Amino acid sequence: MEYNRESDANIITQKYIDSILIEEKIIDSVVASTETEFLGETFSSPVMMPAFSHLKNYNGRKLTGLEEYSIAAKNANILNFCGMMENDMFAKIVVTGAKTIRIVKPYDDNGKVRDQMQYAESVGAFGIGMDIDHIFGETGVDICVGEKMAVQTTDMLRSYVESTKLPFVVKGVLSVRDALVCADIGAKAIIVSHHHGRMPYAVPPMMVLPEIREALDGKGVKIIVDCGIESGADVYKAIALGADAAAVGRSMLPYLEKDGAAGVESYLSKVQSELRYIMSNTGFAKVSDIDDSALWFN
């Protein structure tokens, strides 16, 4: 008997997200507010930017895609993230005025890790962090854009947290075990993610999210979720399952490529409007009110 097997974590994740349905609770509801407090700042919504790297200049425009989506984050008043880059590129992102968390790769060159974190703090980053799920490749440790990665120990991560006054964010958490380690070392937030399906059969972030939320209860760690977030409905489901915020990613790229910052702003407005609409239709006036009581699992 022949049958198809699907190992792509992105497809598995999308199917899981789409299997979650939402019931209406209309009576006595009000128009919802998407305003969100996160790490001591107030943002217009719990939608956050992805930690992208290496985006080019699209359609001959002067600014790189990294700068353009950072401008969109600033104008939309949402939290910005960026990924692998050299310090001169991060300086350009800081100039946009976006509140930005710099996610540093787990370089084998630990001096480079510390230099990039220290530089980010010195030029006004909102926070710093590390991308712990980009360490291994199929034949061992990964080589990313010519840079060798390295396994990060608990003690190494703790030393980064202790080296900065900024909030530290660990990206690539996909288990209760790693989430508890992050809380123990003093991380202020985690990003629950499988990094666009780097590992076959990776559990969907939203599937493991409720257990992570329960394990971190009372520990003061904020939770962001990414992978497959494309709409306000996806953001709503993530928050209902235990996230404080959700990061969009590849779903915004067509808007960025075509219309730059303006295109991303339009996309973000669409996602925010749908989130508000679903909140209003399920009886939640504030983001902090959202729970899983309106969710149905198909």
C-alpha positions as CSV (number, residue, x, y, z in Angstrom):
1,M,0.0,0.0,0.0
2,E,1.4,3.4,-1.0
3,Y,0.9,6.5,1.1
4,N,2.4,10.0,1.1
5,R,4.6,11.2,4.0
6,E,5.0,14.9,4.7
7,S,8.1,15.8,6.7
8,D,8.1,19.5,5.9
9,A,7.5,21.3,9.2
10,N,6.1,24.3,7.4
11,I,3.3,22.3,5.8
12,I,2.7,20.5,9.1
13,T,2.5,23.8,10.9
14,Q,0.2,25.4,8.4
15,K,-2.2,22.5,8.6
16,Y,-2.2,22.7,12.4
17,I,-2.9,26.4,12.5
18,D,-5.7,26.0,9.9
19,S,-7.3,23.2,12.0
20,I,-8.0,25.6,14.8
21,L,-11.4,27.2,14.5
22,I,-13.0,30.1,16.3
23,E,-16.5,30.5,17.7
24,E,-18.3,33.8,18.0
25,K,-19.4,35.5,21.2
26,I,-21.2,38.7,20.1
27,I,-23.6,39.7,22.8
28,D,-22.2,42.5,25.0
29,S,-19.0,42.7,23.0
30,V,-17.2,46.0,22.1
31,V,-14.8,47.2,19.5
32,A,-11.5,45.8,20.6
33,S,-8.1,47.5,21.1
34,T,-5.0,45.8,19.9
35,E,-2.6,48.0,21.9
36,T,-0.1,45.9,23.7
37,E,2.5,46.3,26.5
38,F,5.7,44.4,25.9
39,L,8.9,44.6,27.9
40,G,8.0,48.0,29.4
41,E,6.9,49.7,26.1
42,T,3.4,50.1,24.6
43,F,3.0,49.1,21.0
44,S,0.0,49.4,18.6
45,S,-0.4,45.6,18.3
46,P,1.1,42.3,19.3
47,V,2.2,41.8,15.7
48,M,6.0,41.9,15.5
49,M,8.5,41.9,12.7
50,P,10.7,38.9,11.9
51,A,14.4,38.6,12.5
52,F,15.3,38.6,8.8
53,S,18.8,38.8,7.4
54,H,20.5,39.5,4.1
55,L,17.5,41.3,2.4
56,K,18.6,43.0,-0.8
57,N,17.6,46.3,-2.4
58,Y,14.4,45.6,-4.2
59,N,13.4,47.0,-7.6
60,G,16.4,49.3,-7.6
61,R,15.3,51.2,-4.5
62,K,18.0,52.9,-2.4
63,L,17.4,51.3,0.9
64,T,17.8,47.6,1.7
65,G,14.7,45.5,2.5
66,L,16.0,45.4,6.1
67,E,15.9,49.1,6.4
68,E,12.5,49.4,4.6
69,Y,10.7,46.9,6.9
70,S,12.3,48.7,9.9
71,I,10.9,52.0,8.7
72,A,7.5,50.2,8.5
73,A,7.8,48.9,12.0
74,K,8.6,52.4,13.3
75,N,5.6,54.0,11.4
76,A,3.3,51.2,12.6
77,N,4.6,51.4,16.2
78,I,5.4,47.7,16.5
79,L,8.5,45.9,17.8
80,N,11.2,45.3,15.2
81,F,13.7,42.4,15.0
82,C,16.7,41.8,12.8
83,G,19.0,38.8,12.3
84,M,22.4,38.0,10.9
85,M,24.4,41.1,9.8
86,E,27.5,43.1,10.4
87,N,27.6,46.1,12.7
88,D,27.5,48.7,9.9
89,M,24.2,47.2,8.7
90,F,22.7,47.3,12.2
91,A,23.7,51.0,12.5
92,K,21.5,51.7,9.4
93,I,18.6,49.9,11.1
94,V,19.0,52.0,14.3
95,V,18.9,55.2,12.2
96,T,15.3,54.3,11.1
97,G,14.1,54.9,14.7
98,A,12.5,51.5,15.0
99,K,12.6,49.9,18.5
100,T,14.8,46.9,17.4
101,I,15.9,43.7,19.0
102,R,19.1,42.3,17.4
103,I,19.2,38.5,17.2
104,V,22.9,37.5,16.9
105,K,23.8,34.2,15.3
106,P,25.6,31.5,17.5
107,Y,29.0,32.1,15.8
108,D,31.9,29.8,16.5
109,D,33.8,33.0,17.0
110,N,32.6,33.9,20.5
111,G,34.4,37.2,20.3
112,K,32.2,38.1,17.4
113,V,29.1,37.2,19.3
114,R,30.1,39.5,22.2
115,D,31.2,42.3,19.9
116,Q,27.8,42.3,18.1
117,M,25.9,42.3,21.3
118,Q,27.9,45.0,22.9
119,Y,27.7,47.1,19.7
120,A,23.9,46.8,19.6
121,E,23.7,48.0,23.2
122,S,26.0,50.9,22.5
123,V,24.0,52.3,19.6
124,G,20.6,52.0,21.2
125,A,19.1,48.6,20.5
126,F,15.8,47.9,22.4
127,G,17.1,44.4,23.2
128,I,19.5,41.7,22.1
129,G,19.3,38.0,21.8
130,M,20.5,34.8,20.1
131,D,19.2,32.5,17.4
132,I,19.9,29.1,19.1
133,D,18.1,26.9,16.4
134,H,20.7,27.7,13.7
135,I,23.5,25.7,15.1
136,F,23.4,22.3,13.4
137,G,23.5,21.3,9.7
138,E,23.0,17.8,8.3
139,T,26.7,17.0,8.5
140,G,27.5,18.6,11.9
141,V,27.6,22.3,12.9
142,D,26.2,24.6,10.3
143,I,28.1,27.0,8.0
144,C,25.9,30.1,7.3
145,V,27.1,32.6,4.8
146,G,30.7,31.4,5.3
147,E,30.4,31.6,9.1
148,K,30.8,28.5,11.3
149,M,28.2,28.2,14.0
150,A,28.8,26.6,17.5
151,V,26.7,24.9,20.2
152,Q,25.7,27.2,23.0
153,T,25.8,26.0,26.5
154,T,23.6,27.1,29.4
155,D,26.6,28.9,30.9
156,M,27.4,30.7,27.7
157,L,23.8,31.9,27.3
158,R,23.7,33.0,31.0
159,S,27.0,35.0,30.4
160,Y,25.3,36.9,27.6
161,V,22.3,37.7,29.7
162,E,24.6,38.9,32.5
163,S,26.7,41.0,30.1
164,T,23.9,43.4,29.2
165,K,21.4,45.8,30.7
166,L,19.1,45.2,27.8
167,P,16.3,42.5,27.7
168,F,17.7,39.3,26.3
169,V,15.6,37.2,23.9
170,V,16.3,33.6,23.0
171,K,15.0,32.6,19.5
172,G,14.3,29.0,18.5
173,V,12.7,27.5,21.6
174,L,10.6,24.5,20.8
175,S,10.3,22.6,24.0
176,V,9.3,23.1,27.7
177,R,12.8,22.0,28.6
178,D,14.6,24.8,26.7
179,A,12.0,27.3,27.8
180,L,12.7,26.6,31.4
181,V,16.5,26.9,30.8
182,C,15.8,30.3,29.3
183,A,13.9,31.4,32.4
184,D,16.6,30.1,34.6
185,I,19.4,32.1,32.9
186,G,17.3,35.3,33.1
187,A,16.1,35.7,29.6
188,K,13.2,38.2,29.4
189,A,11.6,36.7,26.3
190,I,11.7,33.7,24.1
191,I,10.6,33.1,20.5
192,V,8.9,29.8,20.0
193,S,9.9,28.8,16.5
194,H,11.2,26.0,14.3
195,H,13.0,28.5,12.0
196,H,11.0,27.9,8.9
197,G,11.3,24.2,9.2
198,R,15.0,23.6,9.7
199,M,14.2,20.2,11.3
200,P,12.0,17.6,9.6
201,Y,8.8,16.8,11.5
202,A,9.3,19.7,13.9
203,V,6.3,20.2,16.2
204,P,4.2,23.3,15.2
205,P,5.1,26.1,17.6
206,M,1.4,26.7,18.4
207,M,1.0,23.0,19.3
208,V,3.7,23.2,22.0
209,L,2.8,26.7,23.1
210,P,0.2,25.9,25.8
211,E,2.7,23.6,27.6
212,I,5.4,26.3,27.4
213,R,3.0,28.9,28.7
214,E,2.1,26.8,31.7
215,A,5.7,26.0,32.5
216,L,6.7,29.7,32.4
217,D,3.7,30.9,34.4
218,G,5.0,33.4,37.0
219,K,8.6,33.4,35.8
220,G,8.4,36.8,34.1
221,V,9.3,35.6,30.6
222,K,7.4,36.9,27.6
223,I,6.5,34.5,24.8
224,I,6.6,35.4,21.0
225,V,5.6,32.8,18.4
226,D,6.5,32.7,14.8
227,C,6.4,30.3,11.8
228,G,3.3,30.3,9.5
229,I,1.9,33.6,10.9
230,E,0.1,35.3,8.0
231,S,-3.0,36.9,9.3
232,G,-4.8,38.5,12.2
233,A,-6.6,35.2,12.7
234,D,-3.2,33.5,13.1
235,V,-2.0,36.1,15.6
236,Y,-5.3,35.7,17.6
237,K,-4.8,31.9,17.7
238,A,-1.2,32.3,18.9
239,I,-2.2,34.6,21.7
240,A,-5.2,32.5,22.7
241,L,-2.8,29.5,23.1
242,G,-0.4,31.4,25.3
243,A,1.8,33.8,23.4
244,D,2.2,37.5,24.3
245,A,2.9,38.4,20.6
246,A,3.4,36.8,17.2
247,A,5.9,37.6,14.5
248,V,5.0,37.7,10.8
249,G,7.7,36.6,8.4
250,R,7.7,35.5,4.8
251,S,4.1,36.4,4.3
252,M,5.1,40.1,4.3
253,L,7.9,39.7,1.6
254,P,5.7,40.2,-1.5
255,Y,4.5,43.5,0.0
256,L,8.1,44.5,0.8
257,E,9.4,43.6,-2.6
258,K,6.7,45.4,-4.5
259,D,6.2,48.6,-2.4
260,G,8.9,48.8,0.2
261,A,8.0,50.3,3.6
262,A,4.6,51.5,2.4
263,G,3.7,47.9,1.3
264,V,4.7,46.5,4.6
265,E,2.7,49.1,6.5
266,S,-0.3,48.2,4.4
267,Y,0.1,44.5,5.2
268,L,0.6,45.2,8.9
269,S,-2.5,47.3,9.0
270,K,-4.5,44.5,7.4
271,V,-3.2,42.0,9.9
272,Q,-4.0,44.3,12.8
273,S,-7.5,45.1,11.5
274,E,-8.3,41.4,11.2
275,L,-7.0,40.8,14.7
276,R,-9.2,43.6,16.1
277,Y,-12.2,42.2,14.1
278,I,-11.8,38.7,15.5
279,M,-11.2,40.0,19.1
280,S,-14.4,42.0,18.8
281,N,-16.4,39.0,17.5
282,T,-15.2,36.8,20.3
283,G,-15.8,39.1,23.2
284,F,-12.2,40.2,24.0
285,A,-11.8,43.9,24.5
286,K,-8.0,43.9,25.1
287,V,-5.2,41.7,24.0
288,S,-4.4,40.8,27.6
289,D,-8.0,39.4,27.9
290,I,-7.6,36.8,25.1
291,D,-7.8,33.1,26.2
292,D,-8.5,29.9,24.4
293,S,-12.2,29.7,25.3
294,A,-13.3,30.5,21.8
295,L,-11.1,28.0,20.1
296,W,-12.2,24.7,18.6
297,F,-9.8,22.0,17.4
298,N,-10.9,20.4,14.2
